[in-house]
C-alpha cells in the first residue's frame, strides 16, 4: 500500500482509496522529467511526499518546491514545508473542493488537478484563497503549463500510465 491510509485535516479524517489512485499513476508519468534537483528552474519534485502542514496531513501524487522555498530535502518520513506546486486528483474520500481549500490555506501556488478517468489536466493558480483556472488540457496534445511552462509535456504520458 502506498502512503498513509487517511487524510487528516484539522480534527477530521477521511479514508483514502489506496492502492494506487489513478491520478497518482498519471502524475508518476511526469516524475522522470521533473523529479529531483535538476528540474526546470531549480525545483525539487518528489513523488507522493507525506506533507504535515500544521494540523493537516496529505500525500499528493507529486509536489514541488523551488530552491528558495526548500534549499535541501529534509531528512525524515514527512515534510513540513508547504510546496509551491502539487499534482493531485480525485479518489475515494479525496474531494477536489476540500483538497483545493487545504492547499490554498497552506499557500500552495499551483495545482495540477489530474482526472485520469476523464483524461483531463486542470491547471490552477492560487490568488488569495481562490483558484484561477489557467487552462484545461485534454487529449494527447503536447502542452506547456505553469509552473513548468519551459517543458513540453505530452499528455499521452498521463493517460498511458493508467
Secondary structure in CASP SS format (residue, H / E / C, confidence):
PFRMAT SS
TARGET T0000
AUTHOR 0000-0000-0000
METHOD secondary structure of the structure
MODEL  1
X C 1.00
X C 1.00
X C 1.00
X C 1.00
X C 1.00
X E 1.00
X E 1.00
X E 1.00
X E 1.00
X C 1.00
X C 1.00
X E 1.00
X E 1.00
X E 1.00
X E 1.00
X C 1.00
X C 1.00
X C 1.00
X C 1.00
X C 1.00
X C 1.00
X H 1.00
X H 1.00
X H 1.00
X H 1.00
X H 1.00
X H 1.00
X H 1.00
X C 1.00
X C 1.00
X H 1.00
X H 1.00
X H 1.00
X H 1.00
X C 1.00
X E 1.00
X C 1.00
X C 1.00
X C 1.00
X C 1.00
X C 1.00
X C 1.00
X E 1.00
X E 1.00
X E 1.00
X E 1.00
X E 1.00
X C 1.00
X C 1.00
X C 1.00
X E 1.00
X E 1.00
X E 1.00
X C 1.00
X C 1.00
X E 1.00
X E 1.00
X E 1.00
X C 1.00
X C 1.00
X C 1.00
X E 1.00
X E 1.00
X E 1.00
X E 1.00
X E 1.00
X C 1.00
X C 1.00
X C 1.00
X C 1.00
X C 1.00
X C 1.00
X C 1.00
X C 1.00
X C 1.00
X C 1.00
X C 1.00
X C 1.00
X E 1.00
X C 1.00
X C 1.00
X C 1.00
X C 1.00
X C 1.00
X E 1.00
X E 1.00
X E 1.00
X E 1.00
X C 1.00
X C 1.00
X E 1.00
X C 1.00
X C 1.00
X E 1.00
X C 1.00
X H 1.00
X H 1.00
X H 1.00
X H 1.00
X H 1.00
X H 1.00
X H 1.00
X H 1.00
X H 1.00
X H 1.00
X C 1.00
X C 1.00
X C 1.00
X C 1.00
X E 1.00
X E 1.00
X E 1.00
X E 1.00
X E 1.00
X E 1.00
X C 1.00
X C 1.00
X C 1.00
X C 1.00
X E 1.00
X E 1.00
X E 1.00
X E 1.00
X E 1.00
X E 1.00
X E 1.00
X E 1.00
X C 1.00
X C 1.00
X E 1.00
X E 1.00
X E 1.00
X E 1.00
X E 1.00
X E 1.00
X E 1.00
X E 1.00
X E 1.00
X C 1.00
X C 1.00
X C 1.00
X E 1.00
X E 1.00
X C 1.00
X C 1.00
X C 1.00
X C 1.00
X C 1.00
X C 1.00
X C 1.00
X C 1.00
X C 1.00
X E 1.00
X E 1.00
X H 1.00
X H 1.00
X H 1.00
X H 1.00
X H 1.00
X H 1.00
X C 1.00
X C 1.00
END
